[in-house]
């Protein structure tokens, strides 16, 4: 394999969480007086850290979200995750193959550490990672599309950026990987390929990924 580290986004790449969390976010913002459709949420917030929600709402409406927004939003999302969340089809096989081949991998997610762990534990994927291979935007000053998260993960894992491959499904994530100087593979199960401009390659099913990484 031509990479020394594979960095997986979490939401939409490891776990099929984007439909759940974006429906909840759209409904909650609408409830708070900021009309938002599911499609709006996918377009504006998919792959982003929660601070982006605050920033865009303030920019567009001149109003700040309530102080308890993050806590309430995450509580709603975690409740739904525990009842509904599933791993992305085929991702377990990909992780098994990487582990068998001795290829290091990790998670680099815009989500909080709590959100990542709720998702991975609930889908049975946590055992493939463990605490030492989980990286969150909480670990750095800026979330995606800034490169900070991916650069931090590579540094901790001891791999130069040029030897890293990122697996992403959001435009913000692709931009972050490119800014970090890493190759990035765009997963198009939910995101049209044209929105992942600049990706090294695109794929629509996890079974395709190992071949692309060779």
Buried (B, 14 or more C-beta within 10 A) or exposed (E): EEBBBBBBBBBBBBBBBBEBBBBBBBBBBBEBEBEBBBEBBBEBBBBBBBEBBBEBBEEEEEEEBEEEBBEEBBEBBBEBBEEEBEBBEEBBEBBEEBEEEEBBBBBBBBBBBEBBBBBBBBBEBBEBBEEEBBBBBBBBEEBBBBBBBBBBBBEEBEBEBEEBBBBBBBBBBBBBBBBBBBBBBBBBBBBEEEBBEEBBBBBEEBEBBBEBBE
